[in-house]
């Protein structure tokens, strides 16, 4: 095997590896966003349940934890909950905390 063919082989392997790692990173980003959306949907279902039973939206997420059994993973996500008034649907955002090594 000649020196040039070895270099070409190494170059091809390097390019393929780079493409594979980029695809894995993209998949992980899409999965993380999807998962955060699912967590947000879960929080909103608890918010709606509270409204259906009590006729008002909860003042904060702590109320849902204390009274409805909502469990929030505060090590993995930051939760933004803005309640303008008890009769308006609150704004809910769930943002994943960047964790190195994962």
C-alpha positions as CSV (number, residue, x, y, z in Angstrom):
1,X,0.0,0.0,0.0
2,X,1.5,3.4,-1.0
3,X,1.8,6.4,1.3
4,X,-0.7,8.3,-0.7
5,X,-3.4,5.6,-0.4
6,X,-2.8,5.5,3.4
7,X,-3.3,9.3,3.6
8,X,-6.5,9.1,1.5
9,X,-7.8,6.4,3.7
10,X,-7.1,8.3,6.9
11,X,-8.7,11.4,5.3
12,X,-11.8,9.5,4.3
13,X,-12.1,8.0,7.8
14,X,-11.7,11.4,9.4
15,X,-14.4,13.0,7.2
16,X,-16.8,10.2,7.9
17,X,-16.2,10.4,11.6
18,X,-16.8,14.1,11.6
19,X,-20.1,13.7,9.7
20,X,-21.2,11.0,12.2
21,X,-20.3,13.1,15.3
22,X,-22.1,16.1,13.8
23,X,-25.2,14.0,13.1
24,X,-25.2,12.7,16.7
25,X,-24.9,16.2,18.1
26,X,-27.8,17.4,15.9
27,X,-29.9,14.5,17.0
28,X,-29.2,15.2,20.7
29,X,-30.1,18.9,20.3
30,X,-33.4,18.0,18.6
31,X,-34.1,15.3,21.3
32,X,-33.4,17.8,24.1
33,X,-35.7,20.4,22.6
34,X,-38.5,17.8,22.1
35,X,-38.1,16.6,25.7
36,X,-38.3,20.2,27.1
37,X,-41.5,20.7,25.0
38,X,-42.9,17.5,26.6
39,X,-42.1,18.7,30.1
40,X,-43.7,22.1,29.2
41,X,-46.9,20.2,28.0
42,X,-46.9,18.3,31.3
43,X,-46.7,21.5,33.3
44,X,-49.5,23.0,31.2
45,X,-51.7,20.0,31.9
46,X,-51.3,20.5,35.6
47,X,-52.1,24.2,35.1
48,X,-55.3,23.3,33.2
49,X,-56.3,20.8,35.8
50,X,-56.0,23.4,38.6
51,X,-58.1,25.8,36.5
52,X,-60.7,23.2,35.9
53,X,-61.0,22.2,39.6
54,X,-60.6,25.6,41.2
55,X,-61.7,28.1,38.5
56,X,-58.3,30.0,38.6
57,X,-54.8,29.4,37.4
58,X,-52.2,28.7,40.1
59,X,-50.1,31.7,41.2
60,X,-46.9,29.7,40.8
61,X,-45.5,26.3,40.2
62,X,-44.9,25.7,43.9
63,X,-48.7,25.6,44.3
64,X,-48.9,22.8,41.8
65,X,-46.1,20.9,43.5
66,X,-47.7,21.3,46.9
67,X,-51.4,20.6,45.9
68,X,-51.3,18.6,42.7
69,X,-48.2,16.4,42.9
70,X,-46.3,18.1,40.1
71,X,-42.6,17.0,40.2
72,X,-40.1,19.4,38.6
73,X,-36.6,18.4,37.7
74,X,-34.9,21.6,38.8
75,X,-31.4,20.0,38.2
76,X,-32.1,19.6,34.5
77,X,-34.5,22.4,33.6
78,X,-35.2,26.0,34.4
79,X,-38.9,26.8,34.6
80,X,-40.3,30.2,33.7
81,X,-43.8,30.7,34.9
82,X,-45.5,34.1,34.4
83,X,-49.0,34.4,35.8
84,X,-50.5,37.8,34.7
85,X,-53.9,37.2,36.4
86,X,-55.8,34.2,37.8
87,X,-58.1,34.1,34.8
88,X,-55.5,34.3,32.0
89,X,-53.4,31.3,30.9
90,X,-49.9,31.7,32.4
91,X,-46.8,31.8,30.2
92,X,-44.8,28.6,30.7
93,X,-41.3,28.1,29.4
94,X,-39.0,25.1,30.1
95,X,-35.3,25.5,29.3
96,X,-32.8,22.7,29.6
97,X,-29.7,23.5,31.7
98,X,-26.6,22.8,29.7
99,X,-24.7,20.0,31.4
100,X,-21.2,19.3,30.2
101,X,-20.4,15.7,29.6
102,X,-23.9,14.7,28.7
